[in-house]
Amino acid sequence: MEQEALQRLLEKISDGTATDDEIASYLRYCEATEKAGERSLPRPDTEGVELRMLAAIHQRTGRRKPRRMVRYWYAAAAMLTGLIALVAYLKPERHAAKPAMATSVQQDIPAGTDKAVLTLANGKKITLGTADDEAVAQQAGLKVYRSDSGEIVYEATGAGSGFHEISTPRGGQYRVVLQDGSKVWLNAASSLRYPATFTGSTRTVELKGEAYFEIAGNARQPFIVHTPSQQVEVLGTHFNVNAYEDNAHTQTTLLEGRVRVSAGHNGVILNPGEQASLNHQGALSKAPADANAAVAWKNGYFIFNDTYLTEVLQQLSRWYNVEADFKAVPNMRYNGVIPRNVPLSKALEMLEFTGGVKFNVNNNIISVRH
């Protein structure tokens, strides 16, 4: 990768305009150069890039400049992973964090994996994610199997009936192809309830947690996603719904097509690049969205875009199947990217490099270290 191209890519990553493919390309480049030990390969001008990154964040947020930024080439040597431009800044009312020792991790915890439980209409539960679950289930009018790429696929062979549910634990994720060809990616600690075969005038499913949908088009049979607080109606489109109960908002982000999000008597129409947000008081609004950040989990990354540390810890706790102690969590925000395949200790090290905050992990609980 040429020096000029590398500089442009780093700037795009820092200001949130880089695509998932560009982020993945940079990760592969960084990992390859570290493994090869090729010091002659082009390296980013970290001083110049850092100044532009800080200026971009300062301009976008309207807040004080970040205290400091991780420079990839120093962090990579310590962590052997592809950290990209992870930046933290403190809200004005908080004083600078005091230096502290490195992360204290009682026992390292690996990243989550593909695993879930499928509950059939007759109540039978099937654990997914094992090597021998290719033939998952067979019933009248329906064949359910695991494809070569790993997702659960429904194939109608007649008039199947009843509702199925696929649920992921904390530390798990899974993919399912529904009977109509629609594809659904489930994030950790989520569940999707759906009919084995779609009949009637609508295709209706129920979601708890977070999922990304790629809906097969069928104008005569709209697809409806119900969550505990809202519903999303589509004809054929790509969108993400984040409906965790412990989040401050239920967020629906549209990537392609057009959807209507409804909550009570309120409703908004989303166009690509927009996000609907519903708070616990029932207020529904829409605004431009960072689509890459909304679906980063599906593509193997955490992307933080002015994300409060409390929310960062929520995401980590679901993916690594741990708890988080939110007492005395600094009023701090992060910007940047962390791969989801690194163990918990490495993810926390990346956060520590930028914010001056240190963490403990004891008895599967993450806490801020003072």
Stockholm file with secondary structure:
# STOCKHOLM 1.0

chainA/1-370         MEQEALQRLLEKISDGTATDDEIASYLRYCEATEKAGERSLPRPDTEGVELRMLAAIHQRTGRRKPRRMVRYWYAAAAMLTGLIALVAYLKPERHAAKPAMATSVQQDIPAGTDKAVLTLANGKKITLGTADDEAVAQQAGLKVYRSDSGEIVYEATGAGSGFHEISTPRGGQYRVVLQDGSKVWLNAASSLRYPATFTGSTRTVELKGEAYFEIAGNARQPFIVHTPSQQVEVLGTHFNVNAYEDNAHTQTTLLEGRVRVSAGHNGVILNPGEQASLNHQGALSKAPADANAAVAWKNGYFIFNDTYLTEVLQQLSRWYNVEADFKAVPNMRYNGVIPRNVPLSKALEMLEFTGGVKFNVNNNIISVRH
#=GR chainA/1-370 SS CCHHHHHHHHHHHHTTCCCHHHHHHHHHHHHHHHHHTCTTSCCCCHHHHHHHHHHHHHHHHCSCCCSEECCHHHHHHHHCSCCEEEEEEECTTSCCCCCCCCCEESSCCCCCEECEEEECTTSCEEEESSTTCSEEEEETTEEEEECTTSCEEEEESSCCCSEEEEECCTTEEEEEECTTSCEEEECTTCEEEEESSCCSSCEEEEEEEEEEEECCCCTTSCEEEECSSCEEEESSCEEEEEECTTSSEEEEEEEESCEEEEETTEEEEECTTEEEEEETTCCEEEEECCHHHHTGGGGTEEEEEEEEHHHHHHHHHHHHTCEECCTTCCSEEEEEEEETTSCHHHHHHHHHHHHSCEEEEETTEEEEEC
#=GC SS_cons         CCHHHHHHHHHHHHTTCCCHHHHHHHHHHHHHHHHHTCTTSCCCCHHHHHHHHHHHHHHHHCSCCCSEECCHHHHHHHHCSCCEEEEEEECTTSCCCCCCCCCEESSCCCCCEECEEEECTTSCEEEESSTTCSEEEEETTEEEEECTTSCEEEEESSCCCSEEEEECCTTEEEEEECTTSCEEEECTTCEEEEESSCCSSCEEEEEEEEEEEECCCCTTSCEEEECSSCEEEESSCEEEEEECTTSSEEEEEEEESCEEEEETTEEEEECTTEEEEEETTCCEEEEECCHHHHTGGGGTEEEEEEEEHHHHHHHHHHHHTCEECCTTCCSEEEEEEEETTSCHHHHHHHHHHHHSCEEEEETTEEEEEC
//
